[in-house]
Amino acid sequence: MSGAMAASMKPSQVQGKNFGHMGSVKPAPPEARKKYGLPEESYVLLKGRGHESWDKAVAGEEARGFRVVKRGSRYYSIPK
């Protein structure tokens, strides 16, 4: 939650299944991209595997053509 708020994310106001849901990723910081050799268009996941909507986050990333990988102690979304 703190990562989403720090990225100025707000809950969705669009009626439907994602109403009130905040995004699951934010752009990966340059330091992480460099350290782990991630592509320019990489994102860091803001929730861990134990979060109740983890599966939705992974499915959302797959739907937009990305895959989730673990590097160090964090999960990142990178283009397929």
N, C-alpha and C positions, 0 to 999 in steps of 0.2 A: 504494500500500500504506500509506503513512504517513497519508494522509487517512482511509482506512478505519479504521486503528488509532486515530487521534485521535478518531474518531466512535464508538469502542468497539464496532466491528463485529467479529464473529467468523465464522469459516468455518462453513458449513452442516453440521450433523451428521445431516441427514435423508438416508437412503439414496436413491440415484437419481442422475439426471444432474447435479444441482447439488451433490452431496456435496463438501465441501471448498471450495466457491465462496463468496467473500465478496460482499456486495452491491456494486452498481456506482454507487450514488448516495447522497448525504446531503443534507439540507435546504440549500437555497441560503442563504448568509448575508444578513441584511437589507441590508448595504451593496451587495451585488451586485444584489439585487432592485430596490433604489432606482436604482442607476446605470444598469441596463439596462431598467428598466420591466417587470420580470418579475412575474407574478402571485404572490400570497401562497403558493400551493402550487407551489413550484418547487424543483427539485433540481439540484445540481451533480454532473456525472459525475466519478468518481474515476479514470478512465482516459482516455487519449487514443486517437485513431483508430488508432494503430499497435499497440495492445495486442491480444494474440492472441484475447481474448474480446470485442472491441469490437462485433462483429455480434450477439453474444448480448445484450449490454447494450442495444443499440438495439431489438432484437426484444422484449426484456422490457419496456422502457418503452412500446413500441407496444401490447403486449398489455394493459397496464394503463391505456391511454387517454391516453398522453402522447406528445409528439414531442420529438426532440432538436434543439436549435438552438445555433448558435455565437454567442457574444457576447464580444467582446474576444478573449482568447486561450483561453477556456474553453468547454466545452460544458455546456449546461443542459437539463434535462428539464422541459417545461411541459405543462399540460393541453391537449389538442386542442381 
